[in-house]
Amino acid sequence: MAVIKTNANDRKLLARLIRAEAEGEGELGMLLVANVCVNRVRVGCLDFVDINSIERMVWQSPGGFEAVHFPYFYQRAREKEIRLAERAINGERHRPAEFALWFFRPEGPCPEQWWGQWNSGRYKEHCFYIPIESDCPDVYGVY
C-alpha cells in the first residue's frame, strides 16, 4: 500500500529523478535516493512543510535536486526505475536512508554533519543525512 499519493506521471517523474541522481550506484543506490524523496513528501517539517507531492518535491527551489538542471533527467522513464520508484512509494525503506531527508556526494569522506543535519551513513558515493527526531518526528513514523 502506498505511503504517499501518486499517479502514473508522479511515478515516472520520480523514476527519472532517481536514475539521474544515482544510476551509477545500482538499484540499491536508486532506492536510497527514492527513500529520501518519499520521506520529503511524507513529512511536514523543516524545509518540506509545503512539499506534499512528488512534483513539488522534484521541483523544490531552493533545496531541490541538481539533476533537474541536466539533460539526462529529461529522458523518458524506464520500467526498471519505475518499479524502483513504486517500491519506495509502497513503503520499502533501506539504511542509511530510511529516515533521511538529504543526501549529497562529497569529494571525500562524509562530514559528520551537513547543514546541521547528522550523517546516517554512506552508500557508495552518496552520504545520507537525518534530522533530529524533535525537529521532524514524522520521518521516524512507522507506516
N, C-alpha and C positions, 0 to 999 in steps of 0.2 A: 504494500500500500504506500502510495506517495506521501512524503513528509512535507512537500510544498506543492502548490497548484501549478500545473504546467499544461501546455498543449504541444502539438507536434512541432510548431515553429520554435517554441521555447527549447525543446529537447535538441533540435538541430542547432540552435544558436549556442547552447551550452556545449554541444559536441564540437562545434567549430572552435570555441574558446579553449577547451581542454587540449585539443590537438595542437593549436597554435602555441599554447603555453608550455606543453610538456610532452609532445610526441616522442622526443628523443629519450624520454625516461620510461618508456614502455607503458603497458596497461596500468600497472600499479601507480606509476607516476601520474598518469592522467586521472586515475580515480582519486588520488590525493588532492589534486587541484580541484576536481569536481566536489570533493568534500568541503573545501574552503568556499566554493561558490554556493553550494546549497546552504551551508551554515550562514552565509551573509544574507540570504533570502529569509531564512527561518527566524533570525534574531531581530530584536527591535532595540538595539543598543549601539552605543559608541557612534562610529561613522555610518552605521547601517540602519538607522531609525526609519528612514523612508525607503529603504531598499526591500520591497516586498514582492518582487517578481524577477524572473531570470533576465528579462530585458533591462530593467532598471539596474540590476547588478552588473551586467556586462558593460553598460554604457555609463556607469557612475563616473562622474568627473567633478572634482578631483578624487583620487583614491581608487580609480578603476584599474584596468589591465592594459599593460603596454602593448600586448599583442594586437589590439584592435587598430593600432596605427600602422600595421604592416599588411601587405597584400596576402600573405599566407592565410590570415584569418578569414579572408573573404572567399576562399574556395568553398565549394559545397560540402555539406556534412556527409561523412561516410558512415555506413552501417556499423562498423566496429566502434567508432566513437559515440554514435547514438546509443548503442547498447550500454557502453560505459556510463554515459550521462544518465540513462534510465536507472542503472544500478544505484548511483548516488542519490538520485531523486527518490528512489524507493527506500532509502534509509541505510544503505550499506556504508559503513564508516571504517576507516583504517588509520592506524597510528602511523605517523605522528600528526596526522591532520584531522583526526576525529572531532576535535574541539577547536581547531584552528580557524582564524578569520583572515589570516595574512600568510603570504609566502613570498620569498624572493630568492634570487640566485646570486650569492656573493662571489667575489673573486677568490676568497679563501675560506677559512672556517666560518661557521655560523656564529654571529655575535650572540652573546647570552641574551641581550635584549635588542629589539629593533623598534624604534619609535615608542619606547616604553612598554612594549609587549614582550612576553617571555618565550624563549625558544622551546618548542616541544620536541624537536628532533629534526633530523635531516634525512632525505631520501635522494640519493644520487646528487644532483646539483642544487636541489631546492631545500631551503630552510623554512620551517613552518613555525608560526607564532600564535600563541593563545592569549586571550585576555584573562585577567584575574577574575575569579568567579563573582566577586561582589560587583564588578563593573558590567558583567554580562552573564547573568545566571542562565539565560535561555539557551546558550550554546551548550551547556552541560546537561540539559534535559534529556530524558530518555524518550524515545519515540517508538 
